[in-house]
């Protein structure tokens, strides 16, 4: 069942209270987690209601535009944008889980290791999971991105689960990657990447 709530949490410049709307995981982030994945989001974050950001489609547009700008500038890497912010009811903005994308440098997939406690998975150019999140590296060739047939757009995606009491186990590490995969698949489809940048429709959760 979808849950929606309201809360008065802050005051505007004129001193009047600003009303914030909260939604369940199935409705959060433009419905990115609709279906069984919503339960994974709740399990990983430990929350069931999240701040509704509104402006449907704006986050995806911001990510796409940031990646295209970075690529067009000819940089080896570039900052991106947040695709999904999962700020829980009762928490502050920016304190929750989220998915962000940026453009990574070529050496980022060549360097061994990663964050403490991370382990490599087999999906994408490089992928890794850890207790607090997951990372995914992809290459995109798209007619939307001039020159990508020679030099693919390098996409880095990261998911962080925020404050959570979920244990560090295979189940929750896999859930971190499933959540990130959902955002990455939506992005590569929006960009029109050939063969979805190598991403399968169902995430491959195989450690290297």
N, C-alpha and C positions, 0 to 999 in steps of 0.2 A: 504494500500500500504506500502511495506517495504521501509525504508529510510536508505540510506547509505551516509556517508559524510567523508571528510578527513580534518584534521587540523594539522598545524605545531605548536606544543605547547611547545617543550623543545629542549635542545641541548644535544648531547651525549658527551662522554669524549673527542672526537676528535674535538668538536666544531661544528659538523655538526648537522643540525636539524633532529629530529626524527619524522617521520610521524605516526600519530595515526588514526586508523580507527574507525568510529562510525556506529552503526546499530540501527534499530528500535527495539521496545520492542519484536516483534515476533521473532527476530533473536538473541536477547540477551540471555546469559546464556545457550548456546547450544540449543536454541529453546524451552526452558522450558515453555514459555508463549505463544507459537504459538496458534492462534485462538482467541476467544473472551477475554481470560484473558489478552491479550496484552493491550487492552483498559483500563482494571482495573489498570494495572501497570502504564500506562500513567496518569490516573486520580489521583492515590494515590501519585505518585512522582512529578507530575507536569512537567514531562519531556518526550520528544518523541525520543531522540537519546542518546545512551549510548556507552561508550567505549567498543570496541570489544576486549575481552581478548585473543582470539585465543586458541590454544591447546585444541581442542575439546575433551571432556571427562576427561580432567585432573582434573578439580575441583571435579567431582564426585568421581574419584579415590582417591583423597586426603582425602575426607571426609570418605569414606569407610575404607581406611587404618588407619586413625586416630582413628576411633571408634574401629576397631578390635585390634589395639595396646593397647588402653586404657583398653579394656575388658580383653585382655590376661594378662595384668599386674596385674589384680586383684584389681584395685583401685575402690573406691566407686564412684568416679567421675573422669573425664578426659577432657582435652581440645580437641577440634575437629578441624574443618576447615571450610572455607567459601565455600558454594556450588555455590553462585551467588553473584556477585558484580555489582550493577547497578550505575556506575559512569557516571553522565550526561555530555553531551557535554557542555563545558564552565565551568565545575567544576573541582576540584582537585581529584586525585585518593584517594579513601577512604572516600570521603565526601558524597557519594550517599547512596542509599538504598542497602539492601543486605539480604541474607539468610545464616545463619550459624548453624551448628549442633555440638553438643558435647555430652558427657555422663554425665547424672545427678545422684546425690546421692539419695538414697531411700527417705530420709526425705523431699526432695524438693517437692514431690507431696502431702505430708501430712501437710506441713505448710500452715496455712490459709493466706489469703490476697495475695498481690502482689504489683507491682508498683503502684504509685499513679494514680487513675483514671482507673485502670484496672478492668475488669469484667470477670467472669468465663463463659466459654462455656462448652458444654457437650461432645465434641469430644475428643477421646484419653483417656489416664489415667488422664490427666489434660490439659486444654487449657484455654487461656485467651487472650482477645483483649484489646487494648488501643488506644489512639489517634495516637501514633507514631509507632505502630507495633502490633505484635502478638507473642504468645508463644504456644508451643505444646510439650507434654510429651507422649512418646510411649514406649512400651515394645516389643522387637523383639526376637522371637525364630527362629533360622535359622540353616540349616545344614552347612552353611559356618562358623558358630561360635560355636566352640566346648564348650560344657557345658551350652549353652544357654537354652537347654531344662529343666535344673534345675534352673538356674539363668538367666533370660532373659537379653539381652542387653538393657540398659535404654538409650533411645535417647531423647535428648532435641533439639528442633528446635526453632530458633528465627528469626523473620523478623523485620527489622527496615526500615522505609520509608525514612530516611534521611531528609534533608531540604525540606519542602513542605508547601504550603499554603492551602492544602486540609483541609476542615473543619472537626471538630470532630462530626461525625454523624454515625448513624447505617450503612448507606450505605458504608462509608469508613472504618469503623471498620470491617465490613464483608469482604470487599475487602482485607484488611490486612491479614485476615485469609485464604481467598481463595488463595492468592499468596503463603503464607507459606505452605498450604496444597499441592499445586502443587509440591513444592520442596520436601516435606516430602514423598509424594506418590512415586515420582521418586526414592528416596533413599531407601525406604523399599522394593521396587521391585528389585532394584539393589542388595540389601543385601539378597534377597530371604526370607524375613520374612514370617512366616506362617500367612495366612489370612491378609497379608499386614499390620501386626502389629495392626490390628483392625481399620485401616483407610478405610473409604468408598471411592469409586471412585469419588463420588460427595461430597464436604465438607458439614458437618452438621453445620449450623450456628444458633444454638439455645442457647440463654443465659440460665444459670442455675437459 
